[in-house]
């Protein structure tokens, strides 16, 4: 497939080993009208993003990162209280919206980084809960 890749003005994420991921990268690359921004998140950029997320220290900064991920990569991060009672950070639902080209590793690493950030910053968790009217 590498010989038929379109010429892109930016480096893209290398493909995952066969059978290891269901990101449908080839389908995304074969569609001339596809949004390829998510492929800009190379493994090196993913490491930088995860480190940046882990170092978030305020609710405003978290929302800023969410906005930048959506603008630059087309990745939508969703953080909301879980269906049951929220007693710890584990009670929050942290997910990335389904999208073609989003690697399985990214689907795990970004929510895990957000969870680590929230564990270090309970004030951000309270802001999220307050945003959803759980604290009145």
Secondary structure as GFF3:
##gff-version 3
##sequence-region A 1 136
A	DSSP	three_ten_helix	2	4	.	.	.	ID=ss1
A	DSSP	alpha_helix	25	30	.	.	.	ID=ss2
A	DSSP	three_ten_helix	37	40	.	.	.	ID=ss3
A	DSSP	alpha_helix	43	54	.	.	.	ID=ss4
A	DSSP	alpha_helix	59	73	.	.	.	ID=ss5
A	DSSP	beta_strand	77	81	.	.	.	ID=ss6
A	DSSP	three_ten_helix	89	91	.	.	.	ID=ss7
A	DSSP	beta_strand	92	96	.	.	.	ID=ss8
A	DSSP	alpha_helix	104	120	.	.	.	ID=ss9
A	DSSP	alpha_helix	122	131	.	.	.	ID=ss10
###
